[in-house]
Amino acid sequence: MASEGSVVTVIGVFALQGNVREHLQMLAQVGVEARPVRRSSELAEVDGLVLPGGESTTMDKLARSFELFEPLQKRIADGMPTFGTCAGMIMLANEITGGIEGQETLGGLDVTVRRNAFGRQVHSFEADLEFAAFDTPYHAVFIRAPWVERVGREVEVLSTVSSGPAAGRIVAVRHDRLLATSFHPEMTGDARLHGYFADLVRDL
C-alpha cells in the first residue's frame, strides 16, 4: 500500500477513459497525491481510486484489454476506498438496468443503478443538491446520468434530486468505503466531494 510508512495519501484515477485530468486536479486541491492508473502495477500503489465518468461499457472493455478488470475487482472486494462518478457509479453497482447484453460491473456497491436513466427526458442538466455533510448546497452537473433505483440496507443515501421531473431520485450514495454519484463533481470547481472522499481514505 502506498501509505505504509508514510503520511502521504495516494489516490489514483482510472485513466483509460473519462475526465482524468480534472479529477487529478481536484484531488490535488484537497491535499492528496493524485496519480493516473492504467495498469495493475499502478493500482497496487494507491490507497484509493476514482472511477470517472465516461461510457461504462467502454470502460469495461478497456479495463479488460489492459488486464485491469480483475485486479480492480479484487482491490474493491478487499476494501479499497473507491469513488465512482456517473459511469463510475455504474461500474461499482452490484446490479444495473438498462445496460447492454452481457455488460458486467466491478461490483461492491449494494445498489441497482439505471444506466442513462435521465435519458430522453433530461439528457444533461444542473441542479443544487443538499448534502448533510455540507453547510451549503452542492451544484451538480448531470450528463446522460444514471440514478439509483434500489439501495441495500447498509447503503447510506447522501443526496436526492429535490425538484423537477427527476425529483426524489437518488443521485449520491455511500456504502462503507465506496462512494458514488450520478453527476460529475470534477466539472464544478467545488472540491468538497473530493475532500469527503479523501477523508474517507485517510480514515482507514
Sequence and secondary structure as in RCSB ss.txt:
>XXXX:A:sequence
MASEGSVVTVIGVFALQGNVREHLQMLAQVGVEARPVRRSSELAEVDGLVLPGGESTTMDKLARSFELFEPLQKR
IADGMPTFGTCAGMIMLANEITGGIEGQETLGGLDVTVRRNAFGRQVHSFEADLEFAAFDTPYHAVFIRAPWVER
VGREVEVLSTVSSGPAAGRIVAVRHDRLLATSFHPEMTGDARLHGYFADLVRDL
>XXXX:A:secstr
 TTTT S  EEEEE SSSSHHHHHHHHHHTT EEEEE SHHHHTT SEEEE SS HHHHHHHHHHTT HHHHHHH
HHTT  EEEETHHHHHHEEEEES  TT      EEEEEETT STTT SEEEEEE  TT SS EEEEEES  EEEE
E TT EEEEE  SSTTTT EEEEEETTEEEESS GGGSS  HHHHHHHHHHHT 
